[in-house]
Amino acid sequence: MALTLPAKVKLEGEGTALLDQSAHLSTGGEGSVFRIGAHAVKIYLNQKRMRKEGLSDKLELLKAITHPYVVAPLGLVYGSSGEPIGYYMRYRTGEALPRLFTNDFRTRVGFTDTDTHTLVEHAIKAGNA
């Protein structure tokens, strides 16, 4: 069941938000992403799949990640029926970390092994700060 816009949703720990076409960023195979202020909100296209695969429990585990260079879920998003339909996180721009490990991306942007080393060193230092 896809979400019909506009839709009022509840962000766990944040209150309600209105998702409408002006907040829409992208739609892919699993869901749609919206920007609401400082948050990115992912709504699953098939909310039944979210429940079936236990994504709510998995997202709860990911909420424990607090590294300054890692964007992780902050909480669940609930629809009008009170069922979880997605999650939200801090909105950030940049590249997804897994892209740094694909040859196509590395070649296209000139990301070298030295760059990888520098990134990892900075992440380690930031994690220990």
Helices and strands as residue ranges (DSSP letters): E 7-11, E 15-19, G 21-23, E 24-27, E 31-36, E 39-44, H 47-52, H 55-62, E 73-78, E 84-90, G 97-101, H 103-109, H 113-128
